[in-house]
Amino acid sequence: MKTLLKTAGLFLALTGTLLTACEKPDDFVNKGFDVALFSKNLKESFEGKTVGFSFAIAQDGKIVKYDKGGLARKDIDMPETDYLVTTRQATGSCTKTISALALLRVLEAKGLDENAFVADLLPTIWTVNPANKKIRVSHLLAHKSGLTFFGNSYGDLVQTMQTATTGFGDNQAFYDYDNVNYLLCRVLIPCVVKGKDSFSWLPGLAAGETAQTYRTYIREEIFKTSGLPNYAKIDIGPWNDAGPITQKSPDRTMTLYYNYSQPTLNGMMKYTSYLEAGAGGWYMNTPEMAQVLLSAEAGKLVSKAMLKRMKDKLMGFDNKIVGKHGEYYWKNGLWADEQDRGIYTVIMHFPNNVQVAWHTNARKTVIGDPETVIKNAYDAAWR
């Protein structure tokens, strides 16, 4: 009996010690990544530092958190309108990630990959400079093609391929960020979809025909496959349920673009045309963008092996940030007019199957570097 009582007393003493050292159950179970804390960190990082913003966070194949703040339209551009999670705006160069996914998707469908030669995919009527004939799709999508920008039109792109590259290759020394690489996607995607002879009849200055096919392919193969309810309406440039928004038929409630540092300036809208398709122009909200990102991560848009190569080769991504929990791959989209009224957008993929899309309707803000801010918010969301 004495032995039993002694053992019981020792057990109670040990239990008391454990309960003192571990004050609450959370110390055992509330470990790892906390998506609610990530959302809170993001909200606090952007609130009051720009005109309007929203973000959407995906985790393990579904959107789990989203938030917003500020204004889509200020009172100087009546009616004052809140910036909502559903507010759409230009995605800027984050369009390039969508274009890269689309081009690589159709190449995989044809049994090809990023090593295909660009010249082999273009209309046969095009004259391709001999120096350009070994440029690969991977070089194009990583901005390592050395191609020259002459303009946005179909004829300008013909001239680009007639002009010798300044140098291309896999090495970082060839990196030169230029929209021309993704403007060519507007021609390449239709040619791979329909065959490179399908557009040979087009006159040199034609632009709309290939742009329409580009738009249709992305609507059907990227947006619909990702499960976006409005996939058939999403457009290059501003749109609403009634169709495209133009200067002749404006929408008095749509978001406008601002310079946060110049609060007395009215907002403005950039009416993007199809001539910018491929490099920019998709007009979306953050949940729609996040849905595309999570679908890509799930292997629904390109193979998982291809998505890994997209990240490794920075095809459709700008760079990676090394954080506390691995490598975070990101792309941004920036645009501003001569008065610094514009946009800033960011997408980022994290290694634990978390993705985020973030938009603001101001190019000039007091946020700091948004990519670093998002990275820090993520790193601070681990317990």
Order of alpha helices (4+ residues) and beta strands (2+ residues): alpha-alpha-alpha-beta-beta-beta-beta-alpha-alpha-alpha-alpha-alpha-alpha-beta-beta-beta-beta-alpha-alpha-beta-beta-beta-beta-beta-alpha
